Amino acid sequence: MAQNSLNKASNFINRELSWLRFNTRVLSEAQETNNPLLERLKFIAIYGTNLDEFYMVRVAGLKGLYGAGITESGPDRLTPKDQLEHIRSYLKDEKKCLEACYFAIKEELSKLGLHIKTYAQGNKQEKQDLQQYFLNHLYPIVVPIAVDATHPFPHLNNLSYVLALKLQNLDNPSEIKFGMTRISRMLPGFVRLGDTYFYTDSIVAEFTNELFPGFKVLSWSAFRVTRNADMEIEEEEGDDFMALMTEGLKSRRKGEIIRLEIGKTNDDELKNFITQYIQVTPEDIYECEIPMNSNILWEIVGNKNFAKLTFPSYSSKILAPLDSNANIFSVLDSQDILSFQPYESFDPVVNFIQSAAKDPDVFSIRMTLYRVGKNSPIVKALIEAAENGKQVTALVELKARFDEENNLHWARALESAGAHVIYGVPGLKVHAKIALVIKSIGKELREYVHLSTGNYNPSTAKIYTDISYMTSKRDFTQDATKFFHNLSGFSHKSKLNALLAAPLQIKPKILDLIENEAKMGSEGRIILKANSIVDTDVILALYKASNAGVKIDLIVRGICCLRPGIKGVSENIRVISIVGKYLEHARIYYFKHAEVPIYFASADLMPRNLERRVELMTPIFDEALANKLFGIIKIQSEDNAKAHALNPNGEYTKLAPKENEKLMNSQKMLEEHTNALYSSLKQEERAVKAKKLASRMFKES
């Protein structure tokens, strides 16, 4: 089939609309009655946080394109105006489902003794307690803001949460004023009395008379603003990149307002007061009946008294040979280690860096840091190593969206300790996950490398599924050394030998691997697990492989612009998305007839990853480890409990077991498999110990 016929707009799903359907799948987990109630509430929190970021970045970008007169922005040929209209319509419809879901969960929780209320819904004693709480904890913090000819409307930072108030002068009842008070992010979203949670804003609203003496509150409504938070940093030679980033973070707080959320109110005057000062497209105004800041729901999800209403807890396992007290470098001298988080513990990775910091024979540690978390034991180990005189090089990616401030903090701390800190690469975002440890053993240098699909963050390693690989293989360690030399020097685009690096190597390699599989016709087999598939060239290559008869399974958690099941285009392509207890984050790429059939990567199949970022893709040469990786994607491709199948029309259908087919929850199965393997190894260990003990006893007798 000719390339042009494959490249028709109708063969592609719009990127933004595909993302919306991903977030709908998140919401569907909140609607899933088989999920525990607090887990359902958690998915509402995740849904809302996702949507905030989508508006701050993607919708803001579309509005910018529309304002600039751009009429086409992707292979699907939808204009920015078309996309904005689709997004707004989609979200307005979905809001009804979201609110119905929230109220249903709230009602079910109440039946079980966990209540979510407004101040007005409290009993007499509760209201007295809440009044005392207001006077002692809220009154000193909340600030009354008058708005009139002499008091200008204040600047509101991104995601500011505010109460708008309609006030009546008690001395002159005909005089109506409007005022505000901000609900600080430092305040909890709820005030908890036992197992009853009262909305903080309803308490503040009840006692605003205390803030405006001489005035009576006639009505109130909460509102929240969302600003354009996609920073554009102009990088020029000689500029101080840390200073640029700091300024960029300040500008994010002042970006154009692109969404206004208002609490449901029947007072049109109050609504007009808000909208006359908040200049936003009317279509981007959303009236809400549930919490606008969904993050506050985490306060309820964490209630230990109702732990039974969450998923059964799972303890990550440390499997042999890392479960012994053996030195991690001695283990890596004899074998490679591949683990799958969160089923297998992230602790050995932390141990890898901490051991390197303490080992007197280690003189160099080099790492890339993308999203490491606030209290990172890994960064603390790097600081300790630098203070102990070891050579520490850390590339801290300051452009990691919404983690910039945290990364700035760690960058400064590392520099203060004496580490060599690289602040990203001009024109590229460094998204590769790699650590290199160099030891001096006698007159020899010995090197060890860690590669991953995930971030060096122990917290997210408990909820994100990621591949982690440690090796002392010379092919990889030599490439790792070259990679870090490139980052700290000027050659950001040189090629590696065993590893593959973006922006130069990964995309051409993937296209070659797909083309090679296409040559095998109906014998060909491709399985790709990724967060997103957007790149047009990759999609077209998969279409051609499908037409050649190759069977293709795509496991894509989020955005998928490829349209499966189109006759003459993608008949042999199946796409599923798994949304469940853990966030699917690993990228695994399998090509049956390749010289090296399986890889894992930090890169998704998106233009930004393949062309505008520094990424790494790792081939797995070891047959046993390759089989382990293949086993993971095989199990996931058979999921019929948490998987949704993508239909040719772009919609998703929740899968269910067919007749006589067993229910297959891939995440649950991987938990059970890891538990069984751990128990088996422990039994073997006990048997070996018992045998040794018996042998010693017989010798002594």
VOGU-3710 file (C-alpha; in Angstrom, 3 decimals, decimal comma):
1> maqnslnkas> 0,000/0,000/0,000  1,335/3,438/-0,871  2,686/5,589/1,925  0,230/8,407/1,108  -2,813/6,192/1,632  -1,488/5,184/5,069  -0,819/8,809/5,954  -4,451/9,937/5,672  -5,746/12,116/8,500  -8,487/9,576/9,250
11> nfinrelswl> -5,831/6,974/10,141  -4,680/8,994/13,155  -6,281/9,762/16,516  -5,807/13,274/17,819  -3,223/13,453/20,593  -5,266/15,608/22,970  -8,486/13,653/22,502  -6,569/10,423/23,096  -5,259/11,861/26,358  -8,791/12,791/27,435
21> rfntrvlsea> -9,837/9,182/26,937  -6,885/8,071/29,055  -8,095/10,273/31,895  -11,579/8,829/31,380  -10,045/5,399/32,016  -8,666/6,794/35,282  -12,171/8,004/36,142  -13,586/4,583/35,249  -11,484/3,116/38,087  -13,294/5,519/40,425
31> qetnnpller> -16,598/4,267/39,015  -15,558/0,602/39,338  -17,660/-0,726/42,215  -15,344/-3,730/42,672  -12,572/-1,350/43,734  -12,365/-0,448/47,454  -14,071/2,860/48,255  -10,987/4,849/49,269  -9,178/3,625/46,158  -12,092/4,940/44,113
41> lkfiaiygtn> -11,743/8,301/45,881  -8,013/8,225/45,134  -8,695/7,812/41,408  -10,889/10,943/41,519  -7,922/12,785/43,062  -5,628/11,496/40,313  -8,157/12,380/37,622  -8,350/15,973/38,865  -4,577/16,400/39,181  -4,115/15,025/35,662
51> ldefymvrva> -6,694/17,461/34,334  -5,021/20,422/36,051  -1,736/19,645/34,295  -3,497/19,049/30,977  -5,073/22,511/31,139  -1,887/24,209/32,344  0,198/22,782/29,509  -1,766/21,266/26,631  -4,846/23,519/26,563  -2,639/26,555/27,195
61> glkglygagi> -0,534/25,505/24,206  -3,567/25,078/21,966  -4,875/28,497/22,961  -1,478/29,940/22,081  -1,558/28,272/18,650  -5,110/29,479/18,053  -4,142/33,000/19,052  -1,205/32,872/16,643  -3,493/31,903/13,747  -2,137/28,349/13,341
71> tesgpdrltp> -4,683/26,256/11,442  -3,094/22,774/11,448  -1,130/20,988/14,174  -0,853/17,225/13,637  -1,288/14,245/11,317  -5,002/14,088/12,191  -5,333/17,631/10,668  -7,550/18,953/13,489  -7,033/22,686/13,924  -6,329/24,146/17,394
81> kdqlehirsy> -9,849/25,639/17,308  -11,374/22,215/16,538  -9,381/20,614/19,344  -10,377/23,248/21,892  -14,044/22,808/21,005  -13,768/19,013/21,325  -11,944/19,294/24,665  -14,454/21,685/26,208  -17,447/19,672/25,037  -15,897/16,417/26,241
91> lkdekkclea> -15,060/17,809/29,680  -18,450/19,460/30,193  -20,136/16,112/29,511  -17,695/14,153/31,676  -18,099/16,568/34,595  -21,575/15,157/35,177  -20,132/11,626/35,479  -17,356/12,867/37,761  -19,732/14,603/40,148  -22,180/11,692/40,227
101> cyfaikeels> -19,274/9,348/40,982  -17,998/11,566/43,823  -21,394/11,837/45,488  -21,961/8,068/45,173  -18,614/7,325/46,863  -19,312/9,949/49,546  -22,668/8,339/50,331  -21,174/4,832/50,530  -18,390/6,060/52,831  -20,953/7,686/55,084
111> klglhiktya> -22,780/4,373/55,499  -19,512/2,907/56,784  -18,896/5,729/59,271  -16,557/7,973/57,281  -18,311/11,282/56,653  -17,556/14,278/54,405  -19,602/17,355/55,370  -19,925/21,102/55,160  -19,976/23,174/58,345  -23,759/23,563/58,002
121> qgnkqekqdl> -24,189/19,772/58,102  -22,459/19,434/61,486  -24,304/18,871/64,772  -24,279/21,382/67,613  -21,119/20,034/69,285  -19,266/19,747/65,995  -20,125/23,341/65,106  -18,782/24,519/68,455  -15,556/22,587/67,898  -15,237/23,966/64,384
131> qqyflnhlyp> -15,755/27,519/65,629  -12,890/27,049/68,082  -10,767/25,580/65,305  -11,492/28,603/63,144  -10,558/31,066/65,880  -7,379/29,218/66,865  -6,071/27,950/63,523  -7,752/29,742/60,607  -8,511/33,276/61,766  -4,800/34,208/62,156
141> ivvpiavdat> -3,996/32,942/58,661  -6,850/33,842/56,320  -6,734/37,438/55,105  -9,833/39,542/54,311  -9,514/41,257/50,915  -11,795/44,178/50,111  -12,393/44,863/46,420  -13,645/48,296/45,413  -12,453/51,537/43,825  -9,693/51,952/46,409
151> hpfphlnnls> -8,830/48,249/46,811  -7,796/46,705/43,475  -8,470/43,066/42,664  -5,313/41,160/43,740  -3,047/39,026/41,579  -3,877/35,324/41,963  -1,158/32,730/41,504  -1,681/29,550/39,508  -4,213/27,204/41,167  -5,126/29,845/43,774
161> yvlalklqnl> -8,235/28,841/45,722  -10,365/31,799/46,817  -13,685/32,520/48,501  -15,683/35,333/46,869  -18,062/37,049/49,267  -21,149/39,206/48,837  -21,403/41,438/51,895  -24,102/43,718/53,320  -23,238/46,747/55,457  -25,134/46,276/58,744
171> dnpseikfgm> -25,266/50,045/59,327  -26,502/50,694/55,797  -28,343/47,584/54,497  -28,693/49,044/51,000  -24,898/49,077/50,639  -23,601/45,853/49,068  -19,874/45,159/48,907  -17,793/42,356/47,445  -14,743/40,870/49,084  -12,535/37,795/49,059
181> trisrmlpgf> -10,322/35,623/51,176  -7,692/33,221/49,945  -7,587/29,650/51,243  -3,841/29,125/51,622  -2,257/25,958/50,213  -0,660/25,571/53,634  -4,104/24,872/55,118  -5,676/21,398/55,039  -8,577/20,931/52,651  -10,598/19,383/55,471
191> vrlgdtyfyt> -10,842/19,833/59,231  -11,099/16,385/60,758  -13,197/15,634/63,832  -12,903/11,906/64,506  -13,832/10,239/61,236  -15,819/13,205/59,947  -14,167/15,580/57,485  -15,476/19,140/57,174  -14,610/21,236/54,119  -12,260/23,989/55,302
201> dsivaeftne> -13,738/26,524/52,883  -17,215/26,019/54,381  -15,828/26,782/57,849  -14,050/29,930/56,665  -17,216/31,033/54,833  -19,313/30,538/57,971  -17,135/32,852/60,044  -16,187/35,496/57,507  -18,225/37,948/59,617  -15,226/37,767/61,953
211> lfpgfkvlsw> -13,024/38,903/59,071  -15,337/41,731/57,954  -16,739/43,281/61,167  -19,858/45,322/60,546  -20,801/43,304/57,472  -23,077/40,336/56,979  -22,252/37,639/54,420  -25,215/37,289/52,039  -23,665/34,646/49,814  -20,305/33,087/49,014
221> safrvtrnad> -18,719/30,961/46,340  -15,304/29,372/46,001  -13,350/29,739/42,781  -9,985/28,607/41,451  -7,842/29,892/38,590  -5,573/27,866/36,317  -2,754/29,648/34,526  -0,500/28,767/31,605  2,330/26,914/33,363  4,355/25,768/30,346
231> meieeeegdd> 7,586/27,689/30,770  9,601/28,734/27,756  13,240/29,155/28,713  15,462/30,877/26,184  18,863/29,197/26,431  21,753/31,261/25,184  25,435/30,585/25,502  26,852/32,245/28,591  23,529/32,550/30,412  23,194/31,323/33,983
241> fmalmteglk> 20,732/28,477/33,493  19,812/28,273/37,186  18,919/31,967/37,167  16,861/31,503/33,993  14,962/28,606/35,558  14,322/30,554/38,756  12,863/33,420/36,717  10,826/30,938/34,683  9,280/29,530/37,848  8,261/33,032/38,902
251> srrkgeiirl> 6,696/33,684/35,503  4,696/30,435/35,743  2,811/31,909/38,691  1,908/34,905/36,520  0,974/33,123/33,282  -2,237/33,885/31,433  -5,382/32,535/33,116  -6,749/29,772/30,909  -9,419/28,186/33,145  -11,807/29,374/35,845
261> eigktnddel> -13,615/26,957/38,150  -16,497/28,357/40,217  -18,458/26,670/42,976  -22,111/26,233/42,145  -24,030/29,380/43,101  -27,447/30,858/42,350  -26,211/34,387/42,997  -25,631/35,893/39,562  -24,254/39,119/41,070  -21,539/37,185/42,874
271> knfitqyiqv> -20,751/35,197/39,747  -20,500/38,406/37,713  -18,154/39,882/40,337  -15,779/36,958/39,793  -15,960/36,870/36,002  -15,557/40,622/35,532  -12,097/40,417/37,109  -11,064/36,970/35,862  -10,792/37,451/32,120  -11,120/33,992/30,590
281> tpediyecei> -12,908/32,542/27,577  -16,498/31,766/28,681  -16,107/28,194/27,373  -13,273/27,692/29,899  -15,490/28,467/32,894  -16,621/25,374/34,790  -19,243/25,387/37,569  -18,379/22,708/40,131  -20,344/20,959/42,847  -17,425/18,900/44,169
291> pmnsnilwei> -13,962/19,939/45,444  -12,125/21,911/42,750  -8,771/21,008/44,274  -8,925/17,226/44,100  -5,582/16,939/45,908  -7,363/17,461/49,220  -9,012/14,042/48,820  -5,676/12,403/49,669  -6,273/13,590/53,257  -9,210/11,172/53,429
301> vgnknfaklt> -7,617/8,358/51,424  -4,857/8,156/54,069  -7,246/7,500/56,984  -5,686/4,496/58,769  -8,976/3,662/60,523  -10,399/2,678/57,152  -7,397/0,867/55,672  -9,747/-1,984/54,798  -11,251/0,312/52,164  -7,969/0,399/50,193
311> fpsysskila> -6,236/-2,208/48,046  -4,562/-4,994/50,046  -1,071/-3,824/50,922  1,818/-5,367/49,060  5,389/-5,497/50,295  8,012/-5,329/47,543  10,426/-8,244/47,628  14,201/-8,406/47,407  14,964/-11,553/45,429  18,177/-13,571/45,259
321> pldsnanifs> 21,010/-12,864/44,918  20,382/-9,401/46,378  18,546/-10,747/49,446  21,806/-11,754/51,104  24,326/-9,545/52,854  26,758/-9,934/49,979  28,473/-6,809/48,678  26,430/-5,550/45,733  29,517/-4,960/43,611  30,722/-8,533/44,252
331> vldsqdilsf> 27,324/-9,783/43,059  27,549/-7,671/39,889  31,041/-8,980/39,200  29,480/-12,387/38,561  26,020/-11,646/37,134  23,572/-9,016/35,882  20,454/-8,111/37,865  17,114/-7,147/36,300  14,211/-6,264/38,592  10,646/-5,076/38,060
341> qpyesfdpvv> 9,337/-2,457/40,472  7,178/-2,249/42,524  6,889/-6,038/42,670  10,606/-6,200/43,414  12,069/-3,706/45,844  13,864/-0,518/44,815  16,071/-0,804/47,919  18,947/-2,525/46,041  19,197/0,527/43,755  19,413/2,822/46,788
351> nfiqsaakdp> 21,948/0,391/48,272  23,958/0,533/45,032  24,476/4,302/45,420  24,835/4,276/49,216  27,416/1,475/49,047  29,325/3,405/46,403  29,327/6,495/48,637  30,833/4,515/51,528  33,159/2,120/49,637  36,764/3,348/50,031
361> dvfsirmtly> 37,655/1,831/46,649  35,014/3,866/44,800  36,359/7,150/43,546  33,662/8,217/41,060  29,847/8,243/40,912  27,969/9,730/37,956  24,195/9,980/37,682  21,313/11,609/35,867  18,614/12,977/38,184  15,154/13,752/36,792
371> rvgknspivk> 12,465/13,353/39,489  14,158/12,209/42,690  11,648/13,333/45,328  11,896/15,688/48,300  13,793/13,552/50,832  15,933/11,580/48,453  18,276/9,030/50,104  20,070/8,774/46,784  20,908/12,481/46,580  21,882/12,434/50,255
381> alieaaengk> 24,303/9,579/49,459  25,761/11,598/46,572  26,233/14,576/48,897  27,962/12,300/51,438  30,204/10,892/48,709  31,179/14,380/47,518  31,892/15,520/51,067  34,093/12,432/51,503  36,194/13,550/48,537  34,811/11,212/45,898
391> qvtalvelka> 34,348/12,496/42,358  30,588/13,031/41,970  29,012/14,190/38,722  25,259/14,729/38,637  23,195/15,896/35,715  20,168/17,523/37,379  17,478/18,102/34,771  16,054/21,469/35,746  13,445/21,233/32,986  11,618/18,258/34,563
401> rfdeennlhw> 8,136/19,776/34,418  6,608/20,605/37,829  9,713/19,234/39,616  11,891/22,221/38,744  11,897/23,786/42,216  12,748/20,497/43,902  15,568/19,883/41,424  16,929/23,394/41,933  17,129/22,652/45,664  19,083/19,422/45,157
411> aralesagah> 21,332/20,982/42,531  22,406/23,697/44,955  22,935/21,172/47,765  25,109/18,973/45,539  27,162/21,931/44,403  27,682/23,046/47,995  28,984/19,565/48,843  31,558/19,789/46,049  29,842/17,735/43,352  30,144/18,662/39,690
421> viygvpglkv> 26,575/19,538/38,707  25,449/19,782/35,093  22,236/21,760/34,614  20,775/19,948/31,631  21,842/20,164/28,009  21,131/23,212/25,810  18,191/22,544/23,503  17,494/19,053/24,885  15,841/17,634/27,991  17,810/14,796/29,622
431> hakialviks> 15,313/12,053/30,418  17,746/9,100/30,441  18,016/7,164/33,725  21,579/5,996/34,324  24,159/5,746/37,122  27,831/4,802/36,761  30,113/3,738/39,628  33,870/3,466/39,087  36,046/1,502/41,519  39,783/1,154/41,762
441> igkelreyvh> 40,783/-2,460/42,472  44,547/-2,609/42,717  45,848/-1,272/39,436  42,577/-1,914/37,620  39,449/0,143/37,171  36,167/-1,670/37,535  32,873/-0,080/36,485  29,248/-0,782/37,321  26,176/0,721/35,694  22,514/0,999/36,562
451> lstgnynpst> 19,919/1,666/33,830  16,202/2,149/34,283  12,861/3,169/32,802  11,988/5,041/36,001  13,256/7,857/38,167  15,611/7,561/41,116  12,695/8,074/43,487  11,984/5,465/46,213  8,456/6,838/46,762  7,247/6,524/43,173
461> akiytdisym> 9,072/3,168/42,908  6,319/1,797/45,167  3,503/2,781/42,811  5,102/2,979/39,322  5,969/-0,146/37,366  9,537/0,190/36,081  12,449/-1,893/34,865  15,753/-1,645/36,757  18,966/-3,208/35,418  22,426/-3,406/36,999
471> tskrdftqda> 25,473/-4,770/35,228  29,262/-4,706/35,029  29,287/-5,794/31,363  32,105/-3,986/29,598  29,928/-3,109/26,586  27,553/-1,160/28,816  30,085/0,404/31,177  32,167/1,741/28,271  29,063/3,284/26,745  28,074/4,742/30,131
481> tkffhnlsgf> 31,479/6,409/30,457  31,181/7,854/26,959  27,621/9,000/27,682  28,679/10,997/30,742  31,702/12,424/28,910  29,278/13,654/26,240  26,990/15,265/28,823  29,755/17,112/30,623  31,461/18,130/27,376  30,097/19,568/24,152
491> shksklnall> 29,290/16,375/22,190  25,661/15,801/23,115  24,837/13,955/19,914  27,535/11,306/19,532  26,572/7,637/19,143  27,005/4,746/21,563  27,846/1,137/20,694  25,757/-1,295/22,790  23,327/1,224/24,272  21,238/3,429/22,011
501> aaplqikpki> 20,796/7,125/22,742  18,252/9,669/21,533  18,061/11,978/19,689  20,260/10,196/17,114  19,943/6,434/17,592  16,702/5,222/19,153  14,191/6,245/16,491  16,228/4,917/13,500  16,822/1,656/15,395  13,123/1,185/16,201
511> ldlieneakm> 12,163/1,905/12,586  14,786/-0,639/11,396  13,514/-3,252/13,852  9,917/-2,742/12,698  10,962/-2,930/9,038  12,977/-6,107/9,681  9,955/-7,723/11,320  7,797/-6,662/8,349  10,080/-8,707/6,092  9,045/-11,817/8,039
521> gsegriilka> 5,424/-11,378/6,938  2,917/-13,403/8,931  5,782/-14,936/10,941  6,608/-11,480/12,291  5,746/-10,519/15,845  5,997/-7,146/17,609  4,968/-6,266/21,180  5,522/-2,699/22,340  4,759/-1,530/25,873  4,877/2,259/26,287
531> nsivdtdvil> 3,192/5,160/28,031  2,384/6,879/24,736  2,616/6,265/20,988  2,470/9,520/19,046  5,369/9,575/16,568  4,007/9,587/13,001  6,979/7,749/11,456  6,730/4,937/13,997  2,958/4,666/13,465  3,362/4,522/9,668
541> alykasnagv> 6,055/1,834/10,041  3,689/-0,208/12,222  0,911/0,219/9,645  3,237/-1,121/6,917  4,249/-4,055/9,131  0,577/-4,806/9,809  -0,109/-4,839/6,061  2,787/-7,280/5,654  1,002/-9,651/8,043  2,974/-8,977/11,236
551> kidlivrgic> 0,972/-9,581/14,404  1,374/-6,491/16,604  0,309/-5,993/20,222  0,616/-2,525/21,718  0,259/-2,009/25,482  -0,131/1,770/25,748  -1,191/3,260/29,080  -1,871/6,801/27,901  -1,947/8,530/24,514  -2,187/6,405/21,379
561> clrpgikgvs> -2,512/8,223/18,056  -2,414/4,961/16,112  -5,860/3,785/15,049  -6,055/-0,046/15,176  -8,317/-2,381/13,248  -8,679/-0,333/10,034  -9,054/-2,568/6,993  -6,015/-2,326/4,748  -4,140/-0,238/7,319  -3,968/-1,765/10,799
571> enirvisivg> -5,953/-4,993/10,769  -3,204/-6,906/12,579  -2,681/-4,327/15,330  -4,277/-4,650/18,752  -3,995/-1,859/21,349  -4,800/-2,203/25,038  -4,380/0,167/27,977  -3,959/-1,031/31,571  -5,017/1,300/34,389  -5,016/-0,179/37,864
581> kylehariyy> -3,404/-0,265/41,286  0,004/0,714/39,881  0,894/3,318/37,275  2,270/1,472/34,238  5,508/3,320/33,467  7,918/0,763/31,980  8,776/0,820/28,271  9,575/-2,619/26,812  10,044/-3,207/23,081  10,021/-6,739/21,581
591> fkhaevpiyf> 10,821/-7,751/17,975  10,769/-11,529/17,525  13,296/-11,875/14,686  15,800/-9,208/15,691  19,377/-10,178/16,533  18,590/-8,839/20,028  14,818/-9,295/20,349  14,025/-7,253/23,469  14,875/-3,819/24,855  13,768/-1,493/27,612
601> asadlmprnl> 13,949/2,284/27,370  13,473/5,572/29,172  11,870/6,841/25,962  8,257/6,709/24,887  7,400/6,591/21,186  6,772/10,330/20,935  8,612/12,971/18,884  9,665/14,788/22,062  11,361/11,634/23,419  12,863/10,432/20,172
611> errvelmtpi> 13,978/13,765/18,715  14,178/16,414/21,460  15,425/14,536/24,504  18,485/12,646/25,654  17,148/9,119/26,245  18,590/5,604/26,477  17,389/2,260/25,121  19,029/-0,886/26,502  19,267/-4,230/24,685  19,091/-7,315/26,904
621> fdealanklf> 21,669/-9,894/25,787  21,269/-12,326/28,701  18,708/-14,975/27,683  17,262/-15,506/31,165  16,755/-11,779/31,716  15,331/-11,387/28,202  12,825/-14,147/29,019  11,887/-12,333/32,221  11,160/-9,124/30,277  9,177/-11,021/27,664
631> giikiqsedn> 7,187/-12,745/30,424  6,122/-9,348/31,769  4,676/-8,119/28,473  3,129/-11,514/27,718  1,239/-11,464/31,030  0,113/-7,890/30,437  -1,027/-8,574/26,875  -3,405/-11,211/28,309  -4,979/-8,898/30,930  -8,791/-8,957/30,833
641> akahalnpng> -9,484/-7,399/34,234  -7,866/-3,946/34,101  -7,283/-3,631/30,354  -9,274/-1,488/27,926  -9,118/-2,198/24,193  -8,801/0,686/21,743  -11,449/0,550/19,008  -11,028/1,878/15,442  -13,277/4,862/16,314  -10,849/6,001/19,040
651> eytklapken> -13,052/4,904/21,943  -12,011/2,285/24,504  -13,915/-0,793/25,665  -13,269/-2,390/29,059  -12,223/-5,995/28,507  -13,858/-8,885/30,338  -13,223/-12,642/30,332  -14,765/-14,532/27,467  -16,835/-17,645/28,092  -14,743/-20,280/29,936
661> eklmnsqkml> -11,855/-17,789/30,143  -10,149/-17,087/33,470  -10,120/-13,548/34,897  -6,608/-12,186/34,394  -5,484/-9,141/36,411  -1,859/-8,772/35,290  -0,832/-6,555/38,215  -2,336/-8,931/40,774  -0,762/-11,905/38,998  2,681/-10,280/39,065
671> eehtnalyss> 2,275/-9,646/42,804  1,348/-13,293/43,353  4,141/-14,546/41,102  6,762/-12,456/42,927  5,433/-13,554/46,331  5,553/-17,213/45,267  9,080/-16,862/43,907  10,209/-15,138/47,103  8,639/-17,865/49,300  10,173/-20,606/47,170
681> lkqeeravka> 13,630/-19,068/47,429  13,246/-18,671/51,191  12,224/-22,326/51,516  15,251/-23,373/49,478  17,422/-21,193/51,667  15,978/-22,761/54,812  16,466/-26,247/53,354  20,117/-25,497/52,568  20,656/-24,110/56,070  18,960/-27,142/57,625
691> kklasrmfke> 21,124/-29,477/55,551  24,299/-27,653/56,634  23,181/-27,711/60,270  22,392/-31,441/60,125  25,758/-32,135/58,502  27,576/-30,198/61,225  25,603/-31,985/63,959  26,500/-35,417/62,563  30,155/-34,430/62,329  30,124/-33,265/65,937
701> s> 28,507/-36,519/67,082
//
